[in-house]
Amino acid sequence: MARKRTLRITVTPPAPPRPRNPLVLSPLMHRGGAHEKSIGAQRRAARMALQRVRLDSSED
């Protein structure tokens, strides 16, 4: 009786990631400019201030 043939799949491990170039700046550093809060932080601060106003007006 003949043997059943099976398909053998060889798995090669992925190549390791390339090392980063230490001379290149981070993309976040290219934004530069004055130090200020992010847009999300500003939006959250505005929401919190609005909640404070609502709480103060409801207590009166």
PDB file of N, CA, C and O in Angstrom:
ATOM      1  N   MET A   1       0.838  -1.166   0.000  1.00  0.00           N
ATOM      2  CA  MET A   1       0.000   0.000   0.000  1.00  0.00           C
ATOM      3  C   MET A   1       0.896   1.247   0.000  1.00  0.00           C
ATOM      4  O   MET A   1       1.916   1.295   0.687  1.00  0.00           O
ATOM      5  N   ALA A   2       0.490   2.250  -0.784  1.00  0.00           N
ATOM      6  CA  ALA A   2       1.300   3.461  -0.922  1.00  0.00           C
ATOM      7  C   ALA A   2       1.048   4.402   0.251  1.00  0.00           C
ATOM      8  O   ALA A   2      -0.036   4.438   0.833  1.00  0.00           O
ATOM      9  N   ARG A   3       2.094   5.160   0.573  1.00  0.00           N
ATOM     10  CA  ARG A   3       1.951   6.130   1.655  1.00  0.00           C
ATOM     11  C   ARG A   3       1.195   7.358   1.154  1.00  0.00           C
ATOM     12  O   ARG A   3       1.244   7.704  -0.027  1.00  0.00           O
ATOM     13  N   LYS A   4       0.493   8.008   2.089  1.00  0.00           N
ATOM     14  CA  LYS A   4      -0.217   9.236   1.755  1.00  0.00           C
ATOM     15  C   LYS A   4       0.786  10.382   1.747  1.00  0.00           C
ATOM     16  O   LYS A   4       1.567  10.548   2.684  1.00  0.00           O
ATOM     17  N   ARG A   5       0.753  11.157   0.689  1.00  0.00           N
ATOM     18  CA  ARG A   5       1.683  12.273   0.604  1.00  0.00           C
ATOM     19  C   ARG A   5       1.100  13.477   1.342  1.00  0.00           C
ATOM     20  O   ARG A   5      -0.088  13.778   1.228  1.00  0.00           O
ATOM     21  N   THR A   6       1.941  14.142   2.084  1.00  0.00           N
ATOM     22  CA  THR A   6       1.509  15.362   2.772  1.00  0.00           C
ATOM     23  C   THR A   6       2.359  16.516   2.277  1.00  0.00           C
ATOM     24  O   THR A   6       3.536  16.357   1.951  1.00  0.00           O
ATOM     25  N   LEU A   7       1.741  17.664   2.230  1.00  0.00           N
ATOM     26  CA  LEU A   7       2.440  18.854   1.785  1.00  0.00           C
ATOM     27  C   LEU A   7       3.169  19.448   2.983  1.00  0.00           C
ATOM     28  O   LEU A   7       2.561  19.739   4.013  1.00  0.00           O
ATOM     29  N   ARG A   8       4.462  19.624   2.838  1.00  0.00           N
ATOM     30  CA  ARG A   8       5.246  20.208   3.913  1.00  0.00           C
ATOM     31  C   ARG A   8       5.454  21.688   3.631  1.00  0.00           C
ATOM     32  O   ARG A   8       5.941  22.068   2.566  1.00  0.00           O
ATOM     33  N   ILE A   9       5.083  22.505   4.584  1.00  0.00           N
ATOM     34  CA  ILE A   9       5.251  23.945   4.460  1.00  0.00           C
ATOM     35  C   ILE A   9       6.333  24.370   5.430  1.00  0.00           C
ATOM     36  O   ILE A   9       6.224  24.144   6.635  1.00  0.00           O
ATOM     37  N   THR A  10       7.362  24.977   4.908  1.00  0.00           N
ATOM     38  CA  THR A  10       8.433  25.438   5.785  1.00  0.00           C
ATOM     39  C   THR A  10       8.156  26.908   6.120  1.00  0.00           C
ATOM     40  O   THR A  10       7.877  27.722   5.240  1.00  0.00           O
ATOM     41  N   VAL A  11       8.241  27.215   7.388  1.00  0.00           N
ATOM     42  CA  VAL A  11       7.977  28.569   7.849  1.00  0.00           C
ATOM     43  C   VAL A  11       9.307  29.233   8.162  1.00  0.00           C
ATOM     44  O   VAL A  11      10.081  28.748   8.987  1.00  0.00           O
ATOM     45  N   THR A  12       9.559  30.342   7.497  1.00  0.00           N
ATOM     46  CA  THR A  12      10.789  31.068   7.777  1.00  0.00           C
ATOM     47  C   THR A  12      10.462  32.194   8.751  1.00  0.00           C
ATOM     48  O   THR A  12       9.459  32.884   8.573  1.00  0.00           O
ATOM     49  N   PRO A  13      11.276  32.392   9.764  1.00  0.00           N
ATOM     50  CA  PRO A  13      10.991  33.455  10.720  1.00  0.00           C
ATOM     51  C   PRO A  13      11.137  34.828  10.057  1.00  0.00           C
ATOM     52  O   PRO A  13      11.963  34.998   9.160  1.00  0.00           O
ATOM     53  N   PRO A  14      10.340  35.805  10.494  1.00  0.00           N
ATOM     54  CA  PRO A  14      10.441  37.128   9.875  1.00  0.00           C
ATOM     55  C   PRO A  14      11.784  37.779  10.178  1.00  0.00           C
ATOM     56  O   PRO A  14      12.413  37.504  11.200  1.00  0.00           O
ATOM     57  N   ALA A  15      12.198  38.630   9.284  1.00  0.00           N
ATOM     58  CA  ALA A  15      13.472  39.320   9.464  1.00  0.00           C
ATOM     59  C   ALA A  15      13.361  40.270  10.650  1.00  0.00           C
ATOM     60  O   ALA A  15      12.299  40.856  10.861  1.00  0.00           O
ATOM     61  N   PRO A  16      14.420  40.439  11.427  1.00  0.00           N
ATOM     62  CA  PRO A  16      14.344  41.367  12.561  1.00  0.00           C
ATOM     63  C   PRO A  16      14.191  42.800  12.057  1.00  0.00           C
ATOM     64  O   PRO A  16      14.648  43.121  10.959  1.00  0.00           O
ATOM     65  N   PRO A  17      13.552  43.666  12.849  1.00  0.00           N
ATOM     66  CA  PRO A  17      13.371  45.045  12.382  1.00  0.00           C
ATOM     67  C   PRO A  17      14.708  45.766  12.241  1.00  0.00           C
ATOM     68  O   PRO A  17      15.669  45.479  12.954  1.00  0.00           O
ATOM     69  N   ARG A  18      14.741  46.696  11.316  1.00  0.00           N
ATOM     70  CA  ARG A  18      15.976  47.441  11.097  1.00  0.00           C
ATOM     71  C   ARG A  18      16.234  48.356  12.275  1.00  0.00           C
ATOM     72  O   ARG A  18      15.286  48.879  12.861  1.00  0.00           O
ATOM     73  N   PRO A  19      17.484  48.563  12.637  1.00  0.00           N
ATOM     74  CA  PRO A  19      17.772  49.481  13.744  1.00  0.00           C
ATOM     75  C   PRO A  19      17.447  50.914  13.335  1.00  0.00           C
ATOM     76  O   PRO A  19      17.574  51.288  12.169  1.00  0.00           O
ATOM     77  N   ARG A  20      17.022  51.714  14.326  1.00  0.00           N
ATOM     78  CA  ARG A  20      16.674  53.108  14.053  1.00  0.00           C
ATOM     79  C   ARG A  20      17.922  53.939  13.845  1.00  0.00           C
ATOM     80  O   ARG A  20      18.980  53.664  14.411  1.00  0.00           O
ATOM     81  N   ASN A  21      17.778  54.950  13.029  1.00  0.00           N
ATOM     82  CA  ASN A  21      18.875  55.871  12.793  1.00  0.00           C
ATOM     83  C   ASN A  21      18.886  56.876  13.944  1.00  0.00           C
ATOM     84  O   ASN A  21      17.957  57.677  14.050  1.00  0.00           O
ATOM     85  N   PRO A  22      19.900  56.863  14.806  1.00  0.00           N
ATOM     86  CA  PRO A  22      19.891  57.769  15.962  1.00  0.00           C
ATOM     87  C   PRO A  22      20.075  59.239  15.580  1.00  0.00           C
ATOM     88  O   PRO A  22      19.833  60.118  16.407  1.00  0.00           O
ATOM     89  N   LEU A  23      20.495  59.523  14.353  1.00  0.00           N
ATOM     90  CA  LEU A  23      20.720  60.902  13.948  1.00  0.00           C
ATOM     91  C   LEU A  23      19.444  61.603  13.474  1.00  0.00           C
ATOM     92  O   LEU A  23      19.420  62.825  13.328  1.00  0.00           O
ATOM     93  N   VAL A  24      18.393  60.831  13.237  1.00  0.00           N
ATOM     94  CA  VAL A  24      17.150  61.399  12.736  1.00  0.00           C
ATOM     95  C   VAL A  24      16.240  61.701  13.930  1.00  0.00           C
ATOM     96  O   VAL A  24      16.116  60.894  14.851  1.00  0.00           O
ATOM     97  N   LEU A  25      15.606  62.881  13.895  1.00  0.00           N
ATOM     98  CA  LEU A  25      14.701  63.257  14.979  1.00  0.00           C
ATOM     99  C   LEU A  25      13.401  62.468  14.903  1.00  0.00           C
ATOM    100  O   LEU A  25      13.001  61.992  13.840  1.00  0.00           O
ATOM    101  N   SER A  26      12.760  62.344  16.041  1.00  0.00           N
ATOM    102  CA  SER A  26      11.452  61.711  16.107  1.00  0.00           C
ATOM    103  C   SER A  26      10.451  62.563  15.329  1.00  0.00           C
ATOM    104  O   SER A  26      10.584  63.787  15.310  1.00  0.00           O
ATOM    105  N   PRO A  27       9.448  61.950  14.683  1.00  0.00           N
ATOM    106  CA  PRO A  27       8.441  62.740  13.971  1.00  0.00           C
ATOM    107  C   PRO A  27       7.714  63.713  14.895  1.00  0.00           C
ATOM    108  O   PRO A  27       7.293  64.783  14.456  1.00  0.00           O
ATOM    109  N   LEU A  28       7.563  63.351  16.178  1.00  0.00           N
ATOM    110  CA  LEU A  28       6.898  64.255  17.108  1.00  0.00           C
ATOM    111  C   LEU A  28       7.732  65.503  17.363  1.00  0.00           C
ATOM    112  O   LEU A  28       7.189  66.567  17.660  1.00  0.00           O
ATOM    113  N   MET A  29       9.052  65.373  17.248  1.00  0.00           N
ATOM    114  CA  MET A  29       9.910  66.523  17.497  1.00  0.00           C
ATOM    115  C   MET A  29       9.845  67.525  16.348  1.00  0.00           C
ATOM    116  O   MET A  29      10.194  68.691  16.533  1.00  0.00           O
ATOM    117  N   HIS A  30       9.406  67.095  15.167  1.00  0.00           N
ATOM    118  CA  HIS A  30       9.322  68.000  14.031  1.00  0.00           C
ATOM    119  C   HIS A  30       8.177  68.994  14.188  1.00  0.00           C
ATOM    120  O   HIS A  30       8.145  70.021  13.511  1.00  0.00           O
ATOM    121  N   ARG A  31       7.237  68.690  15.082  1.00  0.00           N
ATOM    122  CA  ARG A  31       6.107  69.592  15.269  1.00  0.00           C
ATOM    123  C   ARG A  31       6.588  70.926  15.822  1.00  0.00           C
ATOM    124  O   ARG A  31       6.143  71.988  15.386  1.00  0.00           O
ATOM    125  N   GLY A  32       7.495  70.863  16.782  1.00  0.00           N
ATOM    126  CA  GLY A  32       8.137  72.068  17.306  1.00  0.00           C
ATOM    127  C   GLY A  32       7.145  73.103  17.796  1.00  0.00           C
ATOM    128  O   GLY A  32       6.024  72.768  18.178  1.00  0.00           O
ATOM    129  N   GLY A  33       7.553  74.348  17.787  1.00  0.00           N
ATOM    130  CA  GLY A  33       6.691  75.444  18.184  1.00  0.00           C
ATOM    131  C   GLY A  33       6.666  75.637  19.690  1.00  0.00           C
ATOM    132  O   GLY A  33       7.419  75.003  20.429  1.00  0.00           O
ATOM    133  N   ALA A  34       5.779  76.531  20.129  1.00  0.00           N
ATOM    134  CA  ALA A  34       5.672  76.846  21.550  1.00  0.00           C
ATOM    135  C   ALA A  34       5.065  75.668  22.295  1.00  0.00           C
ATOM    136  O   ALA A  34       4.287  74.897  21.733  1.00  0.00           O
ATOM    137  N   HIS A  35       5.425  75.538  23.549  1.00  0.00           N
ATOM    138  CA  HIS A  35       4.875  74.466  24.377  1.00  0.00           C
ATOM    139  C   HIS A  35       3.470  74.865  24.785  1.00  0.00           C
ATOM    140  O   HIS A  35       3.261  75.895  25.426  1.00  0.00           O
ATOM    141  N   GLU A  36       2.526  74.049  24.410  1.00  0.00           N
ATOM    142  CA  GLU A  36       1.140  74.311  24.779  1.00  0.00           C
ATOM    143  C   GLU A  36       0.419  72.989  24.945  1.00  0.00           C
ATOM    144  O   GLU A  36       0.917  71.942  24.532  1.00  0.00           O
ATOM    145  N   LYS A  37      -0.745  73.041  25.548  1.00  0.00           N
ATOM    146  CA  LYS A  37      -1.521  71.831  25.766  1.00  0.00           C
ATOM    147  C   LYS A  37      -2.030  71.305  24.422  1.00  0.00           C
ATOM    148  O   LYS A  37      -2.260  72.069  23.484  1.00  0.00           O
ATOM    149  N   SER A  38      -2.196  70.000  24.353  1.00  0.00           N
ATOM    150  CA  SER A  38      -2.703  69.412  23.124  1.00  0.00           C
ATOM    151  C   SER A  38      -4.166  69.808  22.926  1.00  0.00           C
ATOM    152  O   SER A  38      -4.814  70.301  23.850  1.00  0.00           O
ATOM    153  N   ILE A  39      -4.671  69.592  21.736  1.00  0.00           N
ATOM    154  CA  ILE A  39      -6.059  69.958  21.425  1.00  0.00           C
ATOM    155  C   ILE A  39      -7.013  69.155  22.295  1.00  0.00           C
ATOM    156  O   ILE A  39      -8.018  69.685  22.768  1.00  0.00           O
ATOM    157  N   GLY A  40      -6.705  67.879  22.510  1.00  0.00           N
ATOM    158  CA  GLY A  40      -7.564  67.047  23.358  1.00  0.00           C
ATOM    159  C   GLY A  40      -7.578  67.541  24.790  1.00  0.00           C
ATOM    160  O   GLY A  40      -8.627  67.530  25.436  1.00  0.00           O
ATOM    161  N   ALA A  41      -6.430  67.976  25.300  1.00  0.00           N
ATOM    162  CA  ALA A  41      -6.362  68.488  26.671  1.00  0.00           C
ATOM    163  C   ALA A  41      -7.138  69.794  26.783  1.00  0.00           C
ATOM    164  O   ALA A  41      -7.805  70.035  27.789  1.00  0.00           O
ATOM    165  N   GLN A  42      -7.057  70.635  25.764  1.00  0.00           N
ATOM    166  CA  GLN A  42      -7.817  71.892  25.779  1.00  0.00           C
ATOM    167  C   GLN A  42      -9.312  71.618  25.756  1.00  0.00           C
ATOM    168  O   GLN A  42     -10.080  72.268  26.465  1.00  0.00           O
ATOM    169  N   ARG A  43      -9.723  70.653  24.939  1.00  0.00           N
ATOM    170  CA  ARG A  43     -11.144  70.307  24.848  1.00  0.00           C
ATOM    171  C   ARG A  43     -11.650  69.773  26.182  1.00  0.00           C
ATOM    172  O   ARG A  43     -12.741  70.129  26.629  1.00  0.00           O
ATOM    173  N   ARG A  44     -10.849  68.914  26.815  1.00  0.00           N
ATOM    174  CA  ARG A  44     -11.247  68.355  28.113  1.00  0.00           C
ATOM    175  C   ARG A  44     -11.332  69.449  29.173  1.00  0.00           C
ATOM    176  O   ARG A  44     -12.262  69.460  29.979  1.00  0.00           O
ATOM    177  N   ALA A  45     -10.370  70.367  29.177  1.00  0.00           N
ATOM    178  CA  ALA A  45     -10.395  71.458  30.152  1.00  0.00           C
ATOM    179  C   ALA A  45     -11.643  72.315  29.963  1.00  0.00           C
ATOM    180  O   ALA A  45     -12.241  72.761  30.942  1.00  0.00           O
ATOM    181  N   ALA A  46     -12.042  72.549  28.710  1.00  0.00           N
ATOM    182  CA  ALA A  46     -13.244  73.335  28.444  1.00  0.00           C
ATOM    183  C   ALA A  46     -14.488  72.603  28.944  1.00  0.00           C
ATOM    184  O   ALA A  46     -15.391  73.225  29.505  1.00  0.00           O
ATOM    185  N   ARG A  47     -14.537  71.309  28.747  1.00  0.00           N
ATOM    186  CA  ARG A  47     -15.687  70.525  29.240  1.00  0.00           C
ATOM    187  C   ARG A  47     -15.762  70.555  30.757  1.00  0.00           C
ATOM    188  O   ARG A  47     -16.839  70.711  31.332  1.00  0.00           O
ATOM    189  N   MET A  48     -14.598  70.404  31.408  1.00  0.00           N
ATOM    190  CA  MET A  48     -14.576  70.413  32.870  1.00  0.00           C
ATOM    191  C   MET A  48     -14.998  71.782  33.400  1.00  0.00           C
ATOM    192  O   MET A  48     -15.725  71.862  34.390  1.00  0.00           O
ATOM    193  N   ALA A  49     -14.548  72.864  32.748  1.00  0.00           N
ATOM    194  CA  ALA A  49     -14.936  74.204  33.177  1.00  0.00           C
ATOM    195  C   ALA A  49     -16.442  74.397  33.027  1.00  0.00           C
ATOM    196  O   ALA A  49     -17.083  74.999  33.888  1.00  0.00           O
ATOM    197  N   LEU A  50     -17.003  73.886  31.936  1.00  0.00           N
ATOM    198  CA  LEU A  50     -18.438  73.990  31.719  1.00  0.00           C
ATOM    199  C   LEU A  50     -19.202  73.220  32.791  1.00  0.00           C
ATOM    200  O   LEU A  50     -20.232  73.694  33.268  1.00  0.00           O
ATOM    201  N   GLN A  51     -18.719  72.044  33.176  1.00  0.00           N
ATOM    202  CA  GLN A  51     -19.363  71.283  34.242  1.00  0.00           C
ATOM    203  C   GLN A  51     -19.307  72.037  35.564  1.00  0.00           C
ATOM    204  O   GLN A  51     -20.271  72.021  36.330  1.00  0.00           O
ATOM    205  N   ARG A  52     -18.168  72.705  35.840  1.00  0.00           N
ATOM    206  CA  ARG A  52     -18.054  73.482  37.072  1.00  0.00           C
ATOM    207  C   ARG A  52     -19.076  74.608  37.094  1.00  0.00           C
ATOM    208  O   ARG A  52     -19.694  74.870  38.126  1.00  0.00           O
ATOM    209  N   VAL A  53     -19.256  75.281  35.950  1.00  0.00           N
ATOM    210  CA  VAL A  53     -20.230  76.367  35.868  1.00  0.00           C
ATOM    211  C   VAL A  53     -21.635  75.823  36.090  1.00  0.00           C
ATOM    212  O   VAL A  53     -22.435  76.437  36.796  1.00  0.00           O
ATOM    213  N   ARG A  54     -21.935  74.689  35.498  1.00  0.00           N
ATOM    214  CA  ARG A  54     -23.263  74.090  35.655  1.00  0.00           C
ATOM    215  C   ARG A  54     -23.520  73.708  37.110  1.00  0.00           C
ATOM    216  O   ARG A  54     -24.615  73.936  37.624  1.00  0.00           O
ATOM    217  N   LEU A  55     -22.523  73.130  37.779  1.00  0.00           N
ATOM    218  CA  LEU A  55     -22.689  72.743  39.182  1.00  0.00           C
ATOM    219  C   LEU A  55     -22.876  73.970  40.060  1.00  0.00           C
ATOM    220  O   LEU A  55     -23.703  73.959  40.972  1.00  0.00           O
ATOM    221  N   ASP A  56     -22.119  75.026  39.797  1.00  0.00           N
ATOM    222  CA  ASP A  56     -22.238  76.239  40.604  1.00  0.00           C
ATOM    223  C   ASP A  56     -23.604  76.883  40.422  1.00  0.00           C
ATOM    224  O   ASP A  56     -24.191  77.371  41.388  1.00  0.00           O
ATOM    225  N   SER A  57     -24.122  76.890  39.187  1.00  0.00           N
ATOM    226  CA  SER A  57     -25.417  77.525  38.941  1.00  0.00           C
ATOM    227  C   SER A  57     -26.567  76.684  39.497  1.00  0.00           C
ATOM    228  O   SER A  57     -27.601  77.240  39.867  1.00  0.00           O
ATOM    229  N   SER A  58     -26.414  75.359  39.566  1.00  0.00           N
ATOM    230  CA  SER A  58     -27.482  74.511  40.088  1.00  0.00           C
ATOM    231  C   SER A  58     -27.554  74.568  41.602  1.00  0.00           C
ATOM    232  O   SER A  58     -28.611  74.291  42.167  1.00  0.00           O
ATOM    233  N   GLU A  59     -26.472  74.917  42.277  1.00  0.00           N
ATOM    234  CA  GLU A  59     -26.478  75.003  43.740  1.00  0.00           C
ATOM    235  C   GLU A  59     -27.197  76.257  44.215  1.00  0.00           C
ATOM    236  O   GLU A  59     -27.703  76.283  45.337  1.00  0.00           O
ATOM    237  N   ASP A  60     -27.252  77.289  43.394  1.00  0.00           N
ATOM    238  CA  ASP A  60     -27.879  78.552  43.821  1.00  0.00           C
ATOM    239  C   ASP A  60     -29.372  78.441  43.920  1.00  0.00           C
ATOM    240  O   ASP A  60     -30.042  79.414  44.266  1.00  0.00           O
TER     241      ASP A  60
END
